[in-house]
Amino acid sequence: MLTIVHGIIVYICLHYMMENLPQILAKNLRKARNLSSISQEDLADAAQIDRTYVSGIEQGKRNPTIDVVGRCAVALNTTAATLLTKNAFDEN
């Protein structure tokens, strides 16, 4: 019985995380870009993607591949893991 309950809890946690990843990435990408003082166009050029794609990611409307997230992270001098971590750029 405990295994079933544990499985359900893990499923709910993973579902919650996956449901919010686009919003987490959107918020962190925008904050990291603003902290770096670069435009969407400059980020897009550095990450080899279209500026409208950057805009879509920042609005939570696009689901980029991990490769794209990684290229954005490199362009912003951070990591993909940081871009996908909730509240990573919030001030304490």
N, C-alpha and C positions, 0 to 999 in steps of 0.2 A: 504494500500500500504506500509506503514512504517513497518508493521509487516512482510511482505514478504521480504523486504530489510534487516531487522534485522535478519531474519531467514537465509538468504543467507550469510550474513556476519559471523554469528555464525558458519554456516556450513563450510565456507572457513577457518576460524580460527581453528576449531577443526580438519579439514582435514589436515591442515598444521602441527599442533601439532602432530597428530597421525603419519603422514608420517615421521616425524623426531625423534620420540621417540627412536627408536633403535639406532640412531646415537648419540643422547644426552646421553642415558644410556651407550653406548660404551665408549664415551669420559670420562664421569664422573667416571665410574667404574675403568677404567685404571688409571685415575689421583688419585682417592681415594686410590687405591691399591698401587700405587707408593709412595704416601705421607705416607702411613702406612708402607712402606718398607717390604711388604710381596709378596711372589711369587704367581703366578696363582695357583700352587698346594696347597699352604697353605690356600689361599682363598677358593679354592674348598673344601678342607677338612673341614674348619670351616662352610661353607655353605651347606655341605653334597651334593655336586654335583661333577661331573667329571671335571677334569682340562680342557679337551677339550671343555666342555660346557662354562667354564669361557672364554676361548680363543674365542669361537664363539660369546659370548655376546660382548666382547671387540672389535670384528671386525664388529659388527652390523649385524651378520648373524643369530643370534638366537633371538627369542622373548620369554624370560623367563616369567613364571607366576609371579604374584605379590608376591606370597609366596617365590619364589626364589630370587626376588629382595629384599624382606625384610630380608631374611637370609644373603644375601651378605651385606646389609646395616649394620646389627648387627655385622657381622664379621669385618667390616671396621669402626665400631664405628660412624656411621652416620645414616641417615634415608632414607627410600625408596623415600620419597618426594625429598630429596636433590639429590639423584642419578638420579631422573627424571626431575630435574630443569636445564634448559639451562644455561650454563656458571657458574654452581654452584661452580666449583673449579678453575675458572680463577682468576688470580691475578689482583688486581685493580691498 
